[in-house]
Amino acid sequence: MSDQPRTAGSAASRRDFLKTGTAAVLGGALAAQQNVSFGAFAGGSDVLKIGLVGCGGRGGGAAVNALEADPNVKLIGLADLFPDRLESCVKNLEASQYKDRVDLPKDRQFTGWDAYKKLLETDIDIVILATPITFRPEHIKAAIAAGKHVFAEKPVAVDAPGVHSVMATCVEAAKKNLAVVSGLCWRYDHGMRATFQQVHEGGVGDIVAIQATYNTGTLKQFPRKPEWSDMEWQLRNWQHFTWTSGDFNVEQHIHSLDKVAWAMKDETPIRATGTGGRQARQGAESGHVYDHFNVVYEYANGVKAFANCRQMDGCSNDVSDFVFGTKGTCDVFKHRIKGEKDWKFTGSKGQMYVTEHIEMIQSIRNGKPINNGNYMCKSTMMAIMGRMSAYTGQTLTWEQAFNSKENLTPVSLEFGPLAMPPVAVPGVTAFV
């Protein structure tokens, strides 16, 4: 975690991204990179050494996924802000079926605000980043600067300046021949890959509309303890605060929005109009995030994507995506197209949470590390764009959202008082 301010990057980098996306920038960097031998890794062996930053449930799960992905991988270091969370993670990992490849002596267990820096000074090859999202840009930047391959949980930022930072870092990663793999896990699901291939090859004809729905129950809360400062309380309940999570249109619904982006071959929408609010969530203990969003994304070719999400208990749940075309309809989760030519995926889906690590590790061993920077930045920005439109009540263009100067990171990152912003009110909350 860092208290260094983020910069929005150069005007040239913004123009490049708006015109062609990071794909072109990354492609140029990859073409210019030096030939590097990848036969041996840290310590001169064939073993890949992994470190984890962020020891919550997703972080511990990702570490296990990495160990499952390759028998020649070891987990050798952990970092977290909170000692109790790190200790719980160590206990779980050392009791797992992969305990023989878990080597976590006390001198490679780091806590505190600079824990990630200390971990990056060890001889790890790969770092898994799974802290609250607001820290992702700085952690990715530090990891690439330290020469580490990166697995970054989704999303990668909570605001536009954070996206700019990650874009620039992904270009540096390509130049240094370092992997950057995203936790947007559906991109690593074999059934999803086959389904979107069918869509891209005309299985539904020309796309005319997309529907993305993510309606689930509410968030878990950690009741405040008397000894917790405002900062600690907010970080332990990070999903309830926009500065730490981006709100759930960013933190959770990004999975659905990423599938919208995938269907559109990662073209960026030209504008978004959002609504949302907070009905079921009540009181300061629920932070200030919304509990429902509805955003319409419009594309240059006339396609509209209707994206809605809700986190409320006692309601009907629905997690589904549909792509509607001139020749048929694709039920994305059922991997099925019905129309002029019916199609259904019948192969093995694989285990996407493991597949993403398998492919990352294989790419490193082959000397051709994966770089997911293009789509992970665009999908993150798309989610942020929708949140900003809903919060302000304004229709926003991609250029407006992408060039937003809103920086959600507190001026000072330290334990102590931290005021909670008011709940956003459409028509009153200003776009920055």
C-alpha positions in Angstrom: 0.0 0.0 0.0 1.3 3.4 -0.8 0.6 7.0 0.0 2.2 8.2 -3.3 -0.3 10.1 -5.5 -1.1 8.6 -8.9 -0.6 10.5 -12.1 -2.9 10.3 -15.1 -0.2 9.7 -17.6 0.7 11.7 -20.7 -1.7 13.1 -23.1 -0.1 10.9 -25.8 -0.8 7.7 -23.9 -4.5 8.8 -23.4 -4.8 9.5 -27.1 -3.2 6.1 -28.0 -5.5 4.3 -25.7 -8.6 6.1 -27.0 -7.8 5.4 -30.6 -6.3 1.9 -30.6 -6.3 0.7 -27.0 -3.3 -0.7 -25.2 -3.2 -3.6 -27.6 -1.3 -1.6 -30.2 1.0 -0.1 -27.5 1.7 -3.5 -26.0 2.2 -5.0 -29.4 4.9 -2.5 -30.2 6.6 -3.1 -26.8 6.5 -6.9 -27.3 8.0 -6.6 -30.8 10.9 -4.5 -29.4 11.7 -6.7 -26.4 15.0 -8.4 -26.1 15.5 -12.2 -26.4 15.6 -13.6 -22.9 16.4 -17.1 -21.7 13.8 -18.5 -19.3 15.3 -21.8 -18.5 16.0 -21.0 -14.9 14.3 -18.7 -12.3 15.1 -17.2 -9.0 17.8 -19.0 -7.2 19.0 -20.7 -10.4 16.5 -23.6 -10.4 13.5 -24.6 -12.5 11.2 -23.9 -9.6 9.0 -20.8 -9.8 8.7 -19.1 -6.5 5.4 -17.3 -5.7 4.6 -14.5 -3.2 1.1 -13.3 -2.2 0.1 -9.8 -1.3 -3.3 -9.7 0.3 -4.2 -12.7 2.5 -8.0 -12.6 2.4 -10.2 -15.4 1.0 -9.5 -14.6 -2.7 -5.8 -14.2 -2.1 -5.5 -17.5 -0.3 -7.6 -19.1 -2.9 -5.5 -17.8 -5.7 -2.3 -19.0 -4.0 -3.8 -22.5 -3.8 -4.9 -22.3 -7.5 -1.3 -21.4 -8.5 0.1 -24.4 -6.5 -2.5 -26.7 -8.2 -1.6 -25.4 -11.6 2.0 -26.6 -11.7 3.9 -29.1 -9.5 7.1 -27.1 -9.9 5.8 -24.1 -8.0 6.4 -23.1 -4.4 4.8 -20.4 -2.3 7.5 -18.7 -0.3 6.2 -15.4 1.0 3.2 -13.5 2.2 2.3 -9.8 2.8 -0.7 -8.2 4.3 -1.6 -5.1 6.2 -3.1 -7.0 9.1 -1.2 -9.7 11.1 -4.3 -11.6 12.1 -5.3 -12.1 8.5 -1.8 -13.2 7.5 -1.7 -15.7 10.3 -5.0 -17.2 9.3 -3.8 -17.5 5.7 -0.6 -19.2 6.8 -2.5 -21.7 8.9 -4.9 -22.6 6.0 -2.1 -22.9 3.5 0.1 -25.1 5.8 -2.9 -27.4 6.3 -3.8 -27.6 2.6 -3.0 -30.6 0.3 -0.1 -28.5 -1.1 1.6 -27.9 2.2 4.8 -29.6 1.0 5.2 -26.7 -1.4 4.4 -24.0 1.1 7.5 -22.6 2.7 6.6 -19.6 4.9 9.2 -18.9 7.6 8.6 -15.9 9.8 11.2 -13.8 8.0 9.1 -14.1 4.8 5.8 -13.1 6.4 5.4 -9.3 6.2 2.8 -7.1 7.7 2.1 -3.3 7.7 1.8 -0.6 5.1 5.1 -1.5 3.4 4.7 -5.2 3.5 4.4 -5.5 -0.2 7.7 -3.7 -0.7 9.4 -6.2 1.6 8.0 -9.2 -0.2 9.1 -7.8 -3.6 12.7 -7.6 -2.2 12.7 -11.4 -1.8 13.6 -13.8 -4.6 10.1 -14.6 -5.8 9.4 -14.9 -9.5 5.6 -14.3 -9.5 3.5 -12.1 -7.2 -0.2 -12.6 -6.7 -1.9 -9.2 -5.9 -5.2 -9.6 -4.1 -5.6 -6.6 -1.7 -8.5 -4.1 -1.8 -8.6 -2.7 -5.3 -7.4 0.8 -4.6 -3.9 -0.4 -4.0 -3.7 -2.4 -7.2 -2.1 0.3 -9.5 0.8 0.9 -7.1 1.3 -2.7 -6.4 1.4 -3.7 -10.1 3.8 -0.8 -10.7 6.1 -1.8 -7.9 6.0 -5.5 -8.9 7.0 -4.8 -12.5 9.7 -2.3 -11.4 11.1 -5.2 -9.2 11.1 -7.5 -12.2 8.3 -9.8 -11.0 5.6 -11.5 -13.0 2.2 -10.5 -11.9 -1.2 -12.1 -11.3 -3.5 -9.2 -10.6 -7.0 -9.9 -9.2 -9.8 -8.0 -10.9 -10.5 -5.1 -11.3 -7.2 -3.2 -11.5 -8.3 0.3 -10.3 -11.1 2.3 -8.7 -10.7 5.5 -10.7 -9.5 6.7 -14.1 -6.0 7.9 -12.9 -5.5 4.3 -11.5 -6.4 2.9 -15.0 -3.8 5.2 -16.6 -1.2 4.0 -14.1 -1.9 0.3 -14.9 -1.8 1.0 -18.6 1.6 2.5 -18.4 2.9 -0.3 -16.2 1.6 -3.0 -18.6 3.6 -1.4 -21.4 6.7 -1.5 -19.2 5.9 -5.2 -18.4 5.8 -6.0 -22.1 9.2 -4.2 -22.6 10.7 -6.3 -19.7 9.1 -9.5 -20.9 7.1 -9.9 -17.7 3.7 -11.5 -17.4 0.6 -9.6 -16.3 -2.4 -11.9 -16.0 -5.8 -10.7 -14.9 -8.2 -12.3 -12.5 -11.0 -11.7 -15.0 -11.4 -15.5 -14.8 -14.1 -16.1 -17.4 -11.5 -15.3 -20.2 -9.9 -18.5 -19.0 -13.0 -20.7 -19.1 -12.9 -23.1 -22.1 -16.7 -23.0 -22.5 -16.7 -19.2 -22.6 -13.9 -19.1 -25.0 -15.7 -21.4 -27.4 -18.9 -19.4 -27.0 -17.4 -16.1 -27.8 -15.5 -17.6 -30.7 -18.9 -18.6 -32.1 -20.2 -15.0 -31.6 -17.2 -13.5 -33.2 -17.5 -15.8 -36.2 -21.1 -14.7 -36.8 -23.0 -17.4 -34.9 -25.7 -14.8 -33.9 -25.2 -12.7 -37.1 -24.6 -9.0 -36.4 -24.9 -8.1 -32.7 -27.8 -5.7 -32.1 -28.0 -5.8 -28.2 -26.4 -7.3 -25.1 -28.0 -8.0 -21.7 -25.8 -8.5 -18.7 -27.3 -9.2 -15.3 -25.6 -9.8 -11.9 -28.3 -9.8 -9.1 -27.1 -11.4 -5.9 -27.3 -11.2 -2.1 -25.7 -8.4 0.0 -22.2 -8.0 1.2 -20.7 -9.5 4.3 -20.0 -7.1 7.2 -17.3 -7.1 9.8 -18.7 -5.3 12.9 -16.5 -2.6 14.1 -14.3 -3.3 17.2 -13.6 -0.6 19.7 -9.9 -0.6 19.0 -10.4 -0.1 15.2 -9.7 3.4 13.8 -11.8 4.7 10.9 -9.1 3.6 8.5 -8.9 0.0 9.8 -12.7 -0.3 9.9 -13.0 0.8 6.3 -10.2 -1.4 5.1 -11.6 -4.5 6.9 -15.0 -3.7 5.2 -13.4 -2.6 2.0 -16.3 -3.8 -0.3 -18.6 -1.2 1.4 -16.5 1.8 0.4 -16.0 3.3 -3.1 -12.4 4.3 -2.5 -11.4 0.8 -1.6 -13.7 -1.2 -4.0 -14.9 1.2 -6.7 -18.5 0.2 -5.6 -19.8 -3.2 -6.7 -20.5 -2.1 -10.3 -16.7 -2.2 -10.4 -15.7 -4.8 -7.9 -18.3 -7.5 -8.8 -20.2 -6.5 -11.9 -17.0 -6.2 -13.8 -17.2 -9.9 -14.6 -20.4 -9.3 -16.6 -19.1 -6.1 -18.1 -16.0 -7.9 -19.2 -18.1 -10.4 -21.1 -19.9 -7.5 -22.8 -16.5 -6.1 -23.8 -15.4 -9.6 -25.0 -18.5 -9.9 -27.2 -17.7 -6.5 -28.7 -14.0 -7.6 -29.3 -12.9 -5.1 -26.6 -14.1 -2.1 -28.5 -14.9 0.7 -26.0 -18.4 2.1 -25.7 -18.9 5.7 -26.8 -21.2 6.7 -23.9 -22.9 5.4 -20.9 -26.1 6.4 -19.0 -26.5 5.0 -15.6 -29.0 5.0 -12.7 -28.6 3.5 -9.3 -29.1 4.0 -5.6 -29.3 2.6 -2.1 -32.5 1.2 -0.7 -31.8 -2.0 1.2 -28.5 -0.9 2.7 -29.0 1.3 5.6 -26.8 3.0 8.2 -23.1 3.8 8.4 -22.2 0.1 9.1 -23.0 -0.5 5.4 -20.6 2.2 4.2 -21.8 4.4 1.4 -21.9 2.1 -1.7 -25.0 1.6 -3.7 -27.0 -1.6 -3.7 -28.3 -1.4 -7.3 -27.1 -0.1 -10.7 -28.6 0.0 -14.2 -26.3 1.2 -16.9 -26.8 1.4 -20.7 -23.6 1.4 -22.7 -23.8 2.5 -26.3 -21.4 1.6 -29.1 -20.4 3.4 -32.3 -22.1 0.8 -34.4 -25.4 1.3 -32.7 -25.2 -1.7 -30.3 -26.6 -1.1 -26.8 -25.6 -3.1 -23.8 -28.1 -3.2 -21.0 -26.2 -3.9 -17.7 -27.9 -4.2 -14.4 -26.8 -5.5 -11.0 -28.2 -5.7 -7.5 -27.0 -6.8 -4.1 -30.0 -7.3 -1.9 -31.1 -10.2 0.3 -34.5 -11.7 0.0 -34.8 -11.0 -3.7 -34.6 -13.2 -6.8 -31.0 -13.8 -7.9 -30.0 -13.9 -11.5 -26.5 -14.0 -13.0 -26.8 -14.2 -16.8 -25.7 -12.7 -20.0 -27.3 -12.7 -23.5 -26.0 -11.6 -26.9 -28.8 -10.8 -29.4 -28.0 -10.8 -33.1 -29.7 -10.7 -36.5 -29.4 -14.5 -36.8 -29.9 -15.7 -33.3 -29.5 -15.3 -29.5 -26.5 -16.5 -27.4 -27.1 -17.6 -23.9 -23.6 -17.0 -22.7 -23.6 -19.0 -19.4 -25.3 -22.0 -21.1 -22.8 -21.8 -24.0 -25.7 -22.0 -26.4 -26.9 -20.2 -29.5 -30.4 -20.6 -30.9 -31.3 -19.2 -34.2 -30.6 -19.8 -37.9 -28.0 -22.3 -36.9 -28.2 -23.8 -33.4 -25.0 -24.5 -31.5 -24.0 -25.7 -28.0 -20.7 -26.2 -26.4 -20.2 -29.8 -25.2 -16.5 -30.0 -24.3 -14.8 -29.6 -20.9 -14.9 -26.2 -19.3 -11.8 -26.8 -17.3 -11.2 -25.0 -14.0 -10.9 -21.3 -14.9 -9.3 -20.3 -11.5 -6.6 -22.9 -12.2 -6.4 -22.4 -15.9 -5.4 -18.8 -15.6 -2.4 -19.8 -13.5 -1.5 -22.8 -15.7 -1.4 -20.6 -18.8 0.5 -17.8 -17.0 3.1 -20.3 -15.7 3.5 -22.0 -19.1 3.9 -18.6 -20.8 6.7 -17.7 -18.4 8.4 -21.0 -18.9 8.2 -20.6 -22.7 9.6 -17.1 -22.6 6.4 -15.6 -24.0 4.7 -14.2 -21.0 1.0 -13.3 -21.3 0.0 -9.7 -21.0 -3.7 -9.1 -20.3 -3.2 -5.3 -20.0 -5.4 -4.4 -22.9 -8.7 -5.9 -21.8 -8.3 -5.7 -18.1 -7.8 -1.9 -18.3 -10.6 -1.4 -20.7 -13.1 -3.5 -18.7 -12.1 -1.8 -15.5 -12.6 1.6 -17.1 -15.9 0.6 -18.5 -17.1 -0.4 -15.0 -15.8 2.9 -13.5 -17.6 4.8 -16.3 -20.9 3.2 -15.4 -20.4 4.0 -11.7 -19.6 7.7 -12.4 -22.7 8.0 -14.6 -25.0 6.5 -12.0 -23.5 8.5 -9.2 -23.8 11.8 -11.1 -27.0 11.1 -13.1 -25.2 12.3 -16.2 -24.6 10.6 -19.6 -20.9 10.4 -19.9 -18.8 9.8 -23.0 -15.8 7.4 -23.0 -13.5 10.4 -23.4 -15.0 12.2 -20.4 -14.8 9.2 -18.2 -11.3 8.2 -19.3 -10.0 11.7 -18.7 -11.7 12.1 -15.3 -9.4 13.6 -12.7 -11.3 11.9 -9.8 -8.7 10.3 -7.5 -10.3 8.3 -4.7 -7.2 7.5 -2.7 -7.1 9.3 0.6 -4.4 12.0 0.9 -2.8 10.1 3.8 -2.8 6.3 4.3 -2.3 5.7 8.0 -4.4 4.3 10.8 -6.5 7.0 12.3 -9.6 9.2 11.5 -11.0 9.0 8.0 -14.3 10.6 7.1 -16.8 8.6 5.1 -18.1 10.5 2.1 -21.8 10.9 1.8 -23.9 8.5 -0.4 -23.8 9.8 -4.0 -27.0 11.6 -5.1 -27.7 11.7 -8.8 -28.2 15.2 -10.1 -26.3 16.6 -7.1 -23.0 14.7 -7.0 -20.7 16.4 -9.5 -18.6 14.7 -12.1 -14.9 15.4 -11.7 
